[in-house]
Amino acid sequence: MTISVVIADDQRMLRAGLRMVIETEPDMNVVGEASDGVEAVAVARRLRPDVVLMDIAMPRQDGLSATRALLATPDPPRVIVLTTFDTDENLFRALQAGASGFLLKVSSPEHLITAIRVVAGGEALLDPAVTTRVISAFAGRPGPEPPPEVGELTPRELDVLRLMARGMSNGEIAAALTVGEATVKTHVARVLMKIGLRDRVQAVVYAYESGLVRAGGG
């Protein structure tokens, strides 16, 4: 199956470079481009791509607000946020906006292609370094009471959510809980469904925002 991609960036040369990299892959196709956030939302809604590469700093509407607008629509695409600025604020705002991945524009072509495949496959591009920075963003904040929907989770599902929030992969969670990886995948799917989350990135942010997991604690 071909992965359809829309590139949203205000720099024409960068869009051309990204298109060249992506279209060398036999399973990927760039179906559209946008030069600002407003156009990105319109193009993505019209073409319904699998993945949108979304720059943060764009005219008329920045990439983060465009991401929020796009993900509020039914059956939205997956969004990978691109930026030249490797800052905690940009990272955290991108995750809060609902992005499934976060890449620096200096990332290698191989990393970009891997990110597109991972995100198009329904997973999130969430590595331990990103998780650590999410944890740091919440360090020292007073923890709120967990929201009511947390009560819908079984004790084992809570365990899985907490371990996801620590950046563990399904295999690592399976080893920690002494269960099969297929069982972990089932628990992850149920956690996301019960709380109304789309992927692991949202689960990590949710776990810390809700006070279910505390920075430096369990």
N, C-alpha and C positions, 0 to 999 in steps of 0.2 A: 504494500500500500504506500502511495506517495504521500509524504508529509508536506502540506501546503503552508507557506510562510508569508507573512507580511512584514516588511521592514519599515519602521517609523523612526526617522532621524532627519534633522534639519540640514545635514551636510550631504550634498549630492554625491561627492566622491566616496564618502564612507558607505553610503547605500550601495553604490556600484561595487565597492570592494566586498561588502558582505554578500551581495548577490552572486558575485563570481565564486566566492568560497562555497556558498550553499549549493549552487547549481552544478558543482563538480560531483556532487553526490547523486547517484542514480535514483535514490528514494526520496529526494527532496525537490521542491519546486517553489520558487518565489512567485507568488500570484499577484502581488501588489506592493506599492510603496506609498509612504506618506511623509510629508515634510514638517508637519506640526501635529500637536495632540488632537485638535479638532478633526483634521483630515484622517488621522490614524483611527479614530473611533468610527468615522463614517465608512472608510475603506474596509475595515475589519467587519463591520456589520453587514456590508454589502457582499463581500467575498467569502465570509465565514471560513477563515483559515484555521488550521490546526494550532498554529503558533504565531504569536506576534513578538517581534523583537522591538522593544520600546525604549527609546532614548529618554532620559530624564529631562534634560534641559532643552526644551523646544518652545518656539513662539506660540502665541495665542492660548495654548493650553499645555501645561507641562505633562511629562509622561506619567507621573504618579496619579494626577487627577484623571488623566485619560484612561489609565489602567482601572481605576475605581469605576469610572463610567462604563467602560467596556465589560467589566466583570459583573456589573449589575444587570446585564441583559440575559435573557434565557439562553442556555447552551453556549456560554461564552468560550472563546479560544483560551489557550494557555498563554501566559505572558512571561517573557524573559526580559527583565529590565537591564538595559545597557547604560553604562556611565563611565566617564573619565575620572570621576571622583570617588576614591575608595574611602568613604567616610561612614562612621557608624550611623549617622543621621540618615544618610541616603539609603543605607542597607535596611535599617529598621523601618523607615517610611515605605520602602518598596514592599517589604514583607507585610506590613499592615494594610497596604493597598490591595494585597491579594496576589502579588506576583508569585509565580512558581519557580523562578530562578533569578539570579542576580549575577551579572557578568561585567567585568571591566572590559573596556574597548581594547585594551592591550592584551587581552587573553589570546591564546594561540588559536589558529583555525580549528585544530583538532578538538580543543576544549569547547569551542562554539558548536561544532557538529555534534559532539557528545551531549551537550546541554539540550540541543533541539530534540534529539532522539529521546533522551530521558524524559523531558517534559511532555513531548507528544505522546509518549507511552503511558501517561497518567501519573507519573511520579513527579517528585519535586527535586530540584537541584539543591540539596541541602547537605553540606559537608560539615564536619566537626568545627572548622574555623568559624563558619557562619553561626552555628549553634552557640559557640562560646561567646560571640559578640552579642547575640540576642540575650543570653544570660546576663552579660555585663550591663546591658541597657536597663535591666530590671534590678540590678544590685542596689540594695539600700532603699528601694521603694516599699512603702507599707503594703502588705498583701491584702486584697479585698477578700470578702467571703466568696467561696466558689458559687457560681450561678446554679440555678435549680436543675438544669439539664445534666449536670454532673451526677446527680442522684440516679440517673437512668443507667449509668455505667456499672457493670459488675466489678467486684474487687480485682479480678484478673485484667479486665479492660482498663481499669485505673492504673494498674501496674504497667501495662503496655504503653499507655499515654505518657506516664512519667518517664519511662525509658526512652520513648521517642523524643521527648523534650530534652533529654540529655544528649541527643544526636546519635543514638544507637541505630544501626541498621537492623533489618528483620533478623538476619543471622545472629547478630550480637544479642538481640532481645531473646531469641530462641535459646541461646546458650545460657543467658542469665536466668531464665525462667524454667530451664530444663524441659522445653517442649519442642515440637517440630516447627520448622520455619513456615510450613503451610498453615499451622494453627495460628502463628503470629499474624500472618497475612489476613486471616479471617478476623482476628481481634481488631487489627488496624482498620479494616473495612467497616466493622461494626461501630468502632469509636467515631470514625468520621461521619457515618450515617446518623448516629444518635445525636451528636452535637451539631450536625449540620455544617460540617467542614468539608473543604474540597480536597485537601492533600496534607502531607506531613508538615509543610511549611506553616500552614494555618494552624495545625495542631500544636506546633511548638509555641507560636505566638500566643495562642489561646491558653495553653497551660500556664504560661507566666503571667499573662494579663489577668487571668481569673484567680490567681493566687494558689492554684492547685499545685504548682511547683514553685519553690522559692530559690533564688540565686544562692548557691552555697549550701542549700539544704535539700530535703527530700520532697 
